[in-house]
Amino acid sequence: MAVLQEFKCPCCDGAIEFDSTLQKMKCPYCDTEFEMSDVKAYDDALKDQPEDNMQWNTTAGSTWEEGETDGLLVYTCNSCGGEIVGDQTVGATECPFCGNPVVMTAQFAGALKPDLVIPFKLDKKTAMEALKKHYSGKRLLPKVFKDENRVKEVKGVYVPFWLFDADAEGGVNYKATRTRFWSDSNYNYTETSHYRALRAGSLGFANVPVDGCSKMDDTLMESIEPFDLSAAVDFQSAYLAGYLADKYDVDSESSITRANERIRRSTEEAFASTVQGYDTVTPVSTSIHLNNGTAKYALLPVWILNTQWNGKTYTFAMNAQTGKLVGDLPLDKKAYRKWLFGVAGIVSAATFILSYLMWLL
């Protein structure tokens, strides 16, 4: 079976071809010419780039000691199927993830015991005030979002996270360009020079967080970071008193992909910040090797409010340690139309007055 090898142009990524007239490789898209030896050296360098080796020891959490789960109950949402854990002091009114009613089903059992917990630092009053401030001044927000009763439904939830530690050795291959312009009496000129830049080094990663709750949007949880892990303490079930805790449904093994993505992105950003003096910089390939990769299981504090509007659920989350709050807001279309007509009326009136004044002058 014949194998057709394709060489990519380092300048534009087009497939380059051998030009028999020039006895060189030439790109038919950008007309760049390459010596055969240069093409071979570039291709060999890319082939020599080692593959990722991102192996983890994901042993995290521990088994519960006898008596530790006494008083803990499991609440199940009939809508999204989420399971949350709370003690007997929790009034289970609604699911913190979708806003629908939850029911107590059984005494807590199963799942791993967390290694660490960050206790709630900010209380419910602070969370409610932050939500009100988030709503304030937004005239086109539906009334349901300004309802005092809805704001009071904010829930304190310990969200399960896997925290990944690793020593990483990485290398990134970039293509970069510099462009200069000049003119003479007849023409304008543009010259683009292309470069290959290599960066390699070692980085240490500690406590890379990945939430273990499939019902919680990863982007939302990453948006309320960072958490100060220096404030984490050894887990005790007493920290759950008065709060809810989500039972993880994404284990550490299943969270590796997300952890690798975050480490890869952080590595590329760290190396890219050192590639300076070029007009454009584009990563071509990245290789990461992890050593001493381990995971821990932690519960991190979050205030959560779910509000439904026109069949869609809007989730607001606040870091209960730092107070950072995120969440999307809907648009009340009726209020928007009234506002738009009002603005149009003001503009029309202003235009009429201005035209009249100009006529008088």
KEFI-450565 format. One record per residue (C-alpha): x, y, z. Coordinates in steps of 0.2 Angstrom, whole numbers, plus 5000, padded with zeros to 4 digits. Example, Ala and Ser with C-alpha at 12.3 -4.5 7.8 and 13.67 -1.06 7.14 Angstrom:
REM residues 2
506249785039/506849955036/
END
This chain:
REM residues 361
500050005000/500750174995/500850305009/500750485004/501650605015/501050785016/502250925022/501451085029/502051255026/502751335042/502051505036/500251465031/499951285035/499551245017/500251085009/501851115000/502451034985/504050994976/504351124961/505451034948/505951194940/506651274956/507151104963/506451164979/504851144990/503651284986/501951324994/500651354981/499651464993/500851594999/502251564986/503651535000/505051424994/506051305005/507651215003/507451025004/508651015019/507651145028/506051055026/506750895032/507550975047/505851055051/504850895049/506150795059/506050925073/504150905074/504250715074/505550715088/504250805099/503850675112/502050635115/501150685131/501350575146/500150635159/499950495171/499050515188/498950435204/497150475208/496950385225/495950525234/494750525249/494650385262/493350275270/492150345283/492550295301/491150215311/489850335317/490550485307/488950475295/487750475310/486450615307/486850635289/485450615277/485350605258/484150715248/483750675230/483050795217/481550715208/481950825193/483850825189/484250665200/485550755210/485950685227/486450805241/486950775259/486450875274/486250845292/484550845301/484551035304/484351065285/482651115279/482651035262/481551155251/482351145234/483751075224/485251205223/485651145206/483951155197/482751245209/481551095210/480951015226/482050885234/481550745246/482450655260/482750475254/483850385266/485250385279/486950435271/488050295265/489350265252/490550385243/492250425249/492650535264/493450705259/495250735263/495050925265/493651055267/493651245266/492351305279/491151435274/491851605278/490451725271/488651695278/486951695269/486651885273/488251925264/487751815249/486051895248/486752075248/487952025234/486551955224/485452115227/486952225222/487152115206/485352145202/485352335206/485252455192/484752335179/483052405173/482852275160/482952125172/481352025175/480352055191/480651875197/482451915198/482152055210/480951965221/481551975239/480851795242/481851725228/483451805234/483151715251/483251545243/485051555241/485851395247/487551355255/488251205246/489951115248/490351075231/491550915228/493150955220/494650845215/496350945218/497750885207/499550905211/500950875198/502750915193/502650955174/504050955161/503451035145/503951095128/503051205116/503451235098/502851395091/502851475074/503051665074/503151815062/503851985061/503152105048/503952265042/503252395029/504052525018/503752625003/504652714989/504052824975/503252684966/502652544978/502152504995/503152345002/502752215015/504052095021/503451955033/504851845041/504451675049/505251605064/505151445074/505251465093/505551335105/505151345124/505451205137/505551195155/504851125172/503351195181/502551145197/500651135199/499751125215/497851105219/497251115201/495351105204/494151005195/492350995201/491650825204/489850875201/489050845183/487650955187/488751105190/489451185175/491351175174/491551355167/490451425181/491451345195/493051405187/492451575186/492251595205/494051535207/495251555215/494951475232/496351495245/496851315249/497951375263/496351395273/495851215270/495751095285/495650915288/493850865285/492650835299/490750805297/490350945309/490751065295/489151005286/488051065300/486751185293/487351165275/487151055260/488550945252/488450875235/488850695233/490150685219/489550595203/491150615193/492650525201/494450575201/494850455186/493450535175/494150715180/495850685173/495450745156/494850915163/496450925174/497550885159/496651025149/496951155163/498751105165/499051105146/498251275145/499251345159/500851275152/500551355135/500151525143/501651525154/502851485139/501951595127/502251745139/504151725136/503951725117/504151915114/504752025100/503651955087/502052015079/501151845079/501451695089/500551525086/500851365096/501151215084/501351075096/501451045115/502150905125/501950885143/502650755155/501950735172/502850665187/502250635205/500450665200/499250645214/497450695218/496550745234/494650755237/494050925245/492351005248/492351195244/491051315250/489851395237/488251495239/487051455225/485451525218/484451445204/483051555196/481951495182/481351615168/480451565152/480851385154/482751415157/483651395173/484851535178/486251495190/487151615201/488651555211/489651645224/491351595231/490951585250/492751615254/493151765244/491451835239/491651825220/489951805212/489551755194/487951725184/487051765168/485551885168/484051865156/483252015147/481452055150/480852085132/479352185137/480352305147/481652315133/480352365120/479652495132/481452565135/481752555116/480252655112/480552775125/482352805119/481652825101/480452955107/481753055116/482953045100/481453095089/481053245100/482853295101/482953285083/481453395080/482053525092/483753535084/482953555067/481753685073/483253785081/484253775065/482753835055/482553985067/484454025064/
END
